[in-house]
């Protein structure tokens, strides 16, 4: 038994070192596994130049070239000069520490002790996000995505700590960093909302704590009202990517298909592991029958809804790119896209019936992208992975083999992304 544990320890350590080195080497190689690194770098450099060379009230926000709120630019302006090499290193260092704070947050949530043997397995699980093509590309090309993720994992670390210690300062720090993340990347409001409900549910018998939590959210959200005119200018710029027709926001049907198509990559492995955990009995045969009947109905609905929609060249995620890369007829490509998207929807609903916080993700996060001109995989990677582990997993009951499966799965995804974008260069 000790020999087996020793072997696992050596394998775990080897994998951790390998993933760590791959992340560092990727920076020096200028890896662009998400595809948009080089192009987006120029937009972000333009924003740094705009904000660093102007005072806040003299900035021409019509020249701001981003879909995200700009708080991080002002934070970096406090301690960095307008030196793009330093700014690039700054983002890489921030990205480098994301898995560490992610690990500390989950360690606190699952109440692991320092000598708990599961700590190594948990750490291996956490550095899986180093394999995210989107986290890596953002880290290497000075992009914006990782900044908000960095603050959100710190926010959740303090949220989980506050439950353990019942400390108001920890609650304050949780929402303080959560709102920094929000004002850096507004789509991360879903984590602020999740932490709000999570903490309220944990302190439901403490009226003072609940009032305090509500008060903090009111205070931290108030800058939206104070700086509304500036934020409106930010969101009105051409890069906002809102789908507008006659100045009216409209739902983009192709985005709904793309959202579930993108989510398939992240929902599938967790669904697979959930199925493996269950010990099925005869009564579960009826549940499976209902499941497949529901899937068949959803598939028909998706087919008649999306069969004739046009797909924009931009966005759509990895599966769409793979399918469009195949030498098959356009009609067949569309059918395959619909099958994957419908499958993702059904699997997501299945998981949401087990983990109710996923309904928060479905109803309060996904609709944000219904009205965009395009939807990109970076909006869900590694955000879904982090959200799922923070709010859906109650106990860390992943076996070492399950973690190995996830490592292999996302490693293959990373390699495939690199191969795809390298082939586009030739």
N, C-alpha and C positions, 0 to 999 in steps of 0.2 A: 504493500500500500504506500509506504514512504517513497519507494522507487518511482511509482506512478506519479505521485505528487511532485517529486523532484523533476521528473521529465516534463510535466506540465509547466513547472516553474521556469525551466530552461526555454521551453517553446514560447511561453508568454513573453519572457524577457527579450528573446530574439525578435519576435514580431513587433514588440514595442520599439525596440531600437531601429528596426527596419523602417517602420512607419515614420518615426521621428526623423531619421536621416533623409527619407524620401521627401518629407516636407521642407527640410532645410535646403537640400540639393535643388528642389524645384524652384526656389527663389533665385539661386545663382544661374540656373539654366533659363530663367524667364519663361517658365511653363505657362501655357495658355490653354488649359484643359477645358475651360468653359467657352472659349471662342471669342469673347468680347473684350479681353484684357487690353490689347493694344489700342483698339478703337476708343474704348471708354476712358483709357488713360488720358487722352488728349482733352476730353470733356472735363474730367476732374481737375487736370492741371489748369485749365481755363478758369474753373471756379476758384481754385486756390489763389490764382493771380488777381481775380476780381475782388475777393474778400480781403486778402492780405494787403492790398495796395489802396484800399478805401476804408473810410470810417463807416460804421454801420448805417448812418443816416444818409450817406452819399452814394451808397451802392445802387446801381441801376439793375434792379431785379429782373428786368426783361432779358438781360444778358446771362442770367444764372442758368446753367445748363445741367439740370438734374431734376429727377422726380421726387427727391427726398428733401425733408427739412434740413436747414443748413447749420444746426448747432455745432456739429463737430468741427467745422472750419474755424469757428470762433474759439473753440476750446484749444485747438492746435496753435492758433495764432498767439495764445498766451505764452507758449513756451518754445515755439519753433520759428525760425526765420523762413523766408520764402526761398527755400532751397529744396528742390524736388528730390534730390537724393536722400536728404534727411527725412523728408515727408514720406518717401517710399519705405525707408527703414522703419519709421514710426508705425506705419500700418502693419508691416510685417511683424514687428515686436508685439503689437496689440493682438494680432491674429495668433501668434505663437502661444500666448497665454490663455486663449479661450478654452482649450481642453482642460487646463489646470483648474480654472475656476468652475468649469462644468463638472469636473470630478469632485471638487470640494462641495459643490451644491448638492450633488447626488449622494455623496458620502454623508452629508448632514441630513438629507431627507430620509435615507434608509437607516440612519443612526448607526453607521459602521464605526466600530472602535479602531484605533490605530493598528492594533495587532490582529484584527480580523483577517482571516486568510482570503476572504472574498475581495479585499481591497485591490489586489493585483488584477483580478478578473474585472473589477469595476473600472480600474484605470485603463485597461486594455479596451474595454467597451467605450470609454469616453474618447480615447484618441482615434476612434473610428472616424470622427468628424474631420480629422486631418486628411482623410481620403476623399472628402467632398471636392469635386472639381471646381465648385463655385466658391467655397471658402478659400481654396488654394489660389485660384486666379485673382480673387479680390485681395488676398494677402500679398501677392507678388507684383500687382500692377497698380497699387495705391488707390484701389477702388473703395466705395463707401460701405458695402454690405456688412463687413465684419465689425465695424465700429459699433453699430447698434447691437449686434449679437454679443459682443464683448460686455457691454453694459447690462444686457438682459440676463446673462448668466450670473453676473455679480448681484444683480437685483434678486434673483431667485435664491442665490446662496444666503442672502440676508433674510429672505422670507422664510426659508426652512429653519434657519438658526433662531428666528424670532419665535417659532412654535416651540422649540426646545427650551428656550430661556424665558419666554413670555416677556420680552423686553421691548419697550416702546421705541428705544433708540434704533434697535434692529429693524423694527417695522418702518420707521422713518427712512432708514438707509435703503430698505428694499424699494420703496416707492420713489425715493430720490433718484436712484440709479435707473429704475424702470422708466421714469419720465425723461431722463437724459437720453435713454435709448429711443423713446418715442419721438423726441424732438430732433433726433438724428435720423430716424427712419420711421415714418408714421405708421407703416404697416405692422410694426412691433407693438402697437397698442393691444394686440391680442394677448400678449404676455402680461401687460399691466392689468388687463381685465381678468385674466385667469388668476393672477396673484391676488387680486382683490377678492374674488369669490372664494379662492382657496383659504385665505386668511380669515375671512368672515366666517366660513364654515368651521374653521379650527377654533375660533374665539366666539362661537355662537352663544355661549353662556356668559359672556362678559360684555355687558352693555357699553361700558366705558371704552373697551378696546374697539368695538365696532364703530362707535361715534368718532373715535380718534382716526380710524382708517378712512372713514368717509370724509372727515375734515382734511386729512392729508391729500386725498385725491382732488378735493375741491381746490385747495391751494396750488397744487402742482399743475392742475389743468388750466388755471386762470390765465397764464400767459397766452393761451390761445385767444382769449378775448382781448388782452392788452395789445398783442402784436397781430391781431387779425388782418389788418390792412396789408402788412408785410407778407404774411403767410399766404394771403389771397394772391398777391403778386407772384409769389414763388410757384403756386399751383396753376397760375394762369399762363405760365411761359410755355412755349411750343413743345418742350420736352416732357410735359406732364403726362402725355399719352392717354388723356381721357378721350373716350369715344363721344364726339360731339356732332350732332346733326341739327342745323338751324339753332345753334346755341342751347340745345337741349341734350342732357345726358341720356344716352341710350344703351341698352344691353347688347353686348356683342356675343352672338350665339357661338361663334367659333372659339371664343375664349372659354366658354363653359366646357366645351369638348376638350380643349387644351388643358384646362386646369386638372381634370380628372385623369387625362392622359399622362400629365407630368407626375401626379400623385401616385400613379400605379407603381413607379419605381420604388417608392418609400413605403407604401401600404403593403405591398406583396410580401416582403420578408417578415414583417411583424404579424401579418395574418398567418403566414406559414408557421411561425413559431407558436402562435396562439393555438393553432390546430394541433400541433405536436404535444402541447401541454395537456390537452384534454384526453380523458379516458372515456371513450364513447361506449354507450350502452345501447340496447335495442330501442329505447325511447328516443334516442337521438336520430334514428333513421327518419322519423317524421320531420324533425327539424331540418335535416338535410334536404328532404323533399321540398319543404317550404322554401328553403334557401335557393334551390335550383329553379323552382317555379318563379320566385321573385326575380332571379337573374334573367330568366327568359323574358319576363314582362318588361323589365328595365331595358333589355337589349332591343326589344321591338320599339319601345318608346324613343330610345336614342336613335335608332335607325331612321324612323320617320321624321324625327326632329332635325337631325343633322346631315342627312344623306345628300342634300343639295346645297349646303353652305360652302362658301369659298374659304380657303385657308390662306392667311397672309404668309409671305415668305419669312418674315421675322417671327421669332418666338415659337412656342409650341412644344419645346422640350426635346429630350434625347430620343424618345421613342418615335416621335414624328420624323425627326431627322433620319433615324435608321430606316423607317418604312419608306420614306421618299428617296432613300439611297438605293433601294432595291429595284431591280429592273422588271417591274410588274406594271400592269395597266392602272390608270388613275382611279377607275371605279373600284378596283380591288383594294387599292391603297386606302381609299375612304372607308370601305367596309372594315378593314383591319383596324384603322384608327378608332372607329366606333366600338368595335369589340373590346379593345383595350380600355377605352374610356368608360364604357358601361361596366366592365369588370371591376375597374378601380372604384367606381361609385358604390357598387354592391359590397365590395370588401370593406370600404371605409364605413359604410352604414353598419355592417356586421361588427366591426371593432367599436363603433360608437355605442352600440347597444350594450357592450361590455364596459366600456370606459366613457362615461357620460360627458367628460370634459371635451371629447372630440366633437360633440354637438356645438360647443362654443366655437370651436375652430371652423366647423362647417357653416354655421349661420352668421358668424361675426367676422370671419377672416376671408373666406372664399368669395363672398359677394363683392368685396373691394375690387376684385379683378374682373368682374362681369362687365364693368363699364370702361375698361381700358382698351386702347387700340390694340395692344399686344400683351401677352402674358409670357413671362420667361421663367425658366426653371430655377433661377436664383431666388425667386420669391418664395420657394418652398424648400430649398436645399441650403443649409442643413436645418432650416427652421422647423420643418415637420418632425424631424428626428429628435430635436431638442424638446419641442412641445410635448411630444408623445411620452418621452421619458420623465419629464418634469411632472406632468399632470395625469397621466394614465396609468403608469406602473406604480402600484402601491408598495410592492416589495421586490427587491432585486433577486428574482428567482431564475435568472438566466443561467443555464449550465455553461460550462466552459466550451462545450461543443457548439452550443447556440451562438456564443460570442465568436467562435472561430468561423461559423457559417456567415455571420454578419460581416466580419472582416473580409472574408473571401468574396462575398457578394459585392460589397462596395469597392473592393480593390479591382475587381473585374470591370465594374462600372467606370472607375477612374481610368484604367488602361484603355478601355473602349473609347472614352471621350478623347484621350490623347491621340489615339490612332486616327479617329475621325478627323480631328482638326489638323493633324499633321498631313493627312491625305489631301485636305483642302488646299494646302500650301503648294502641292505638287501639280 
